[in-house]
Amino acid sequence: MKAKKTIHITFIHGIANKPTAEKLLLEWKKTLASDFKGNGDDIDLDTLGITTSMIYWADVLYDNPLQKLVSEALESMREDLYEDEAILKDLKDNWRHELSGDEKKFVESIAVKTLADVPDPAFDGLSKNSNELEQFPLPWVLKKPLMAYFLRDVHHYLFNKEFSPRNGITYEVQDEIRNRVIKALNEVKADKHIVMSHSMGTVIIYDCLKRIGNCPSIDDLITIGSPLGLDEIQDKLSPEWTRFDGFPNKVKGSWINVYDGIDPVAMMDGKIDNDYKKNGEKVIKVIKENNWGSWRHDISKYLQMPLLRSALQKLID
């Protein structure tokens, strides 16, 4: 009898601050293992004997880990528990004011495309805990800080900015995160290695797989709520990235991209198969999910969705 193949899944988180790596990994696995919708499609990775790890980079750009997930903070604010507003406090805008040249153009162009700086008058009258938040995209009072995190995180990474998240420590952001990714991927010894990334994490893993020569290969890649469809990000991934041959050779199997049409980070171009071809052919499997609630970019929403779970199940069967 042949021994059962071992499988390892590496997770990479997205924008904004997070709880500790240990808590974040537990939350991702817990969400996958829960049958929220009663579809019987829960995936308990521990029970299946699938090992997991989390590539954690929030501490490179943020001071102290959060006590709870941003999605939990949003729910608390909806329930009028305003002590959680500190989790979503605005970044100081002065970092953008100091930009010039290509950096300024990069940030301002993405801000325009994602409406990161544009309040929607339709939502101005909604309070943070209004029941109407479930029926509309995220109101400005909550969207503004979250999109500010996105702009800052993606800029600092792709331009490899020197940054000090806390007293006594300074990182060159891209260099530090790249080193963590390469180290984590090298530590995986399973027969099959799947990487599941979200948000800014999709940019990080793509950058490493496509642009770093000593990056280990993986078997399959899942990108979720990804901004990789943005022209500005693609330009920063050049010259290694091209539309004709953007598929990383270090992905030996499939690349699955999952997006929601109202996810403000991914909605501009979730159908990225045309932008990351393999020798001129579209090979990425694109899945459009329909999340719910006010913050469609939330990983906990994506991980509950049936099409994503079905795709993951096929990879681990």
DADA-V432759 format. One record per backbone hydrogen bond with DSSP energy under -0.5 kcal/mol. NH is the residue of the N-H (numbers start at 0). CO is the residue of the C=O. Records with the same first field share a line. If there is no record, write none. Layout:
NH: CO ; CO
This chain:
7: 191
8: 50
9: 7 ; 193
10: 8 ; 52
11: 195
12: 54
23: 19
24: 20
25: 21
26: 22
27: 23
28: 24
29: 25
30: 26
31: 27
32: 28
33: 29 ; 30
35: 33
37: 34
42: 31
44: 42
47: 43
48: 45
49: 44
50: 6 ; 48
52: 8
54: 10
55: 53
59: 56
60: 56 ; 57
61: 57
65: 17
72: 68
73: 69
74: 70
75: 71
76: 72
77: 73
78: 74
79: 76
80: 75
81: 79
83: 80
84: 81
85: 82
86: 83
87: 83 ; 84
88: 85
94: 91
95: 92
96: 92
97: 93
98: 95
102: 99
103: 99
104: 100
105: 101
106: 102
107: 103
108: 104
109: 105
110: 106
111: 107
112: 108
113: 109
114: 111
115: 110
116: 110
117: 114
118: 116
120: 118
122: 119
123: 120
125: 122
129: 126
132: 129
133: 130
134: 131
135: 131
137: 293
141: 138
142: 138
143: 139
145: 141
146: 142
147: 143
148: 144
149: 145
150: 146
151: 147
152: 148
153: 149
154: 150
155: 151
156: 152
157: 153
158: 154
159: 156
160: 155
162: 170
164: 162
165: 168
168: 165
170: 162
172: 160 ; 170
173: 155
175: 171
176: 172
177: 173
178: 174
179: 175
180: 176
181: 177
182: 178
183: 179
184: 180
185: 181
186: 182
187: 183 ; 184
191: 5
193: 7 ; 191
194: 219
195: 9 ; 193
196: 194 ; 221
197: 11
198: 223
200: 197
201: 198
202: 198
203: 199
204: 200
205: 201
206: 202
207: 203
208: 204
209: 205
210: 206
211: 207
212: 210
214: 211
217: 249
218: 192
219: 192
220: 253
221: 194
222: 255
223: 196
224: 257
229: 226
233: 229
234: 230
235: 231
236: 232 ; 233
237: 234
240: 236
245: 242 ; 276
246: 276
250: 247
251: 217 ; 249
252: 218
255: 220
256: 284
257: 222
258: 286
260: 288
262: 259
263: 261
266: 262
268: 265
271: 269
273: 270
274: 271
275: 271
276: 242
277: 280
278: 276
279: 243
280: 277
282: 280
284: 254
285: 283
286: 256
288: 258 ; 286
290: 288
292: 133
295: 293
297: 294
300: 297
301: 297
302: 298
303: 300
304: 301
308: 304
309: 305
310: 306
311: 307
312: 308
313: 309
314: 310
315: 311
316: 312
